[in-house]
Amino acid sequence: MNYANTTYSQITDGFIKENLGMLHRAKETMIRKRGELKNLRRKEMIGLRKVDPSVAMEKNTWFHLGRNSCEEILYCLRRIEDPCEEQVDNNFTTLSREQVKEFIPLRDTVLFLIRRTEKILERDAYEEVKEVLREKSELIRCLEETRDKQMQRMQSGQDNIAAGYVYLNLLQETRVMTDSIGRLLKAAKNFKDA
């Protein structure tokens, strides 16, 4: 979660500030992180084989849901970074002031949700999960409203179409990543309880 927090912040800052170096660094770390996740998954699978079969059967589903959620978060980061990097690299128009002003509070809420999830997972404080899931649902609603607003701007011709599509992608992938964070929390809680 710490990695997701840092990388999401780095990608969005790089895009907003049109800093290609930040976007390149994020891309490089994502390639390494993908390899680390694969290696960790192999080790965890070996460990799961050594657990009592009746316990392993219960925990197996939650284990895989948690692992898949982690990979989905990383995949969302890659799908956000790629078009942002292309937009900045080609010196195309990026976000308007209005879009930046609209996006920053959403981004800060996502970063807060990621940090909160990280603390829950570190401390095994699963009594907070319901509240975080409620906050996640509210954030998803806000992201969807912002996405609808952006689509209306694009349809009315008020926006640069290329920048608008990248912004739309940013909002959609942020929504998917937020959903994956919720699934990761549920999986971790159920894995512990199983």
C-alpha positions, 0 to 999 in steps of 0.5 A: 500500500505504501508503494501504491500511495507513493506511485499514484502520487508520483504519477498524478503529480507528474501529469499535473506538473507535466514532469516527464521525469516523475512519470519515467521513474514511476514506470521503472519502479512498476516494472520492478514491483511487478517482478517482486509481486510475482516472486512473493506470490510464489513463496506464499503459495509454497507456504500455503501448501505447508498449512493444514489442508482444512485451514488452507481450503478456507484461507485459499479464496481470501489469499487469492482475492488479496493477491489479485487485488494487489496485482489489480492495483499495480495494473491500474497504476500502469494503465494510469501512467501510460497515457499520462506519460504519452501526453506529457512526452508529446507536449500535448495539452494536459489538464486545465486549471478547472480539471486540476482543481476538481481532481486534487481533492479526489486524489488526496482522498484516494491517497488518504484511503490508501494510507488508512488501508495500509495502517489497518493491514499493518496493525490488524485493526479490522474493526475499522474496515466497515468505515473505510469501505463506506468511505470507499463507496462515497469516493467511488460515487464522487469519481463517477460524478466527476467522470460524468461531468467530464464526459459532458464537457467533452460532448459539449466541445468545451475541452481539449479532446486528447487531454479529456480522454486522458483525464477520463482514463485517470478518473476511471482507473482511479475508480477501479483502483479504489474498488480493488483497495476495498476488495483487498481489505475484505480479503485480508479481514476474511483471511484473518478470520478464516 
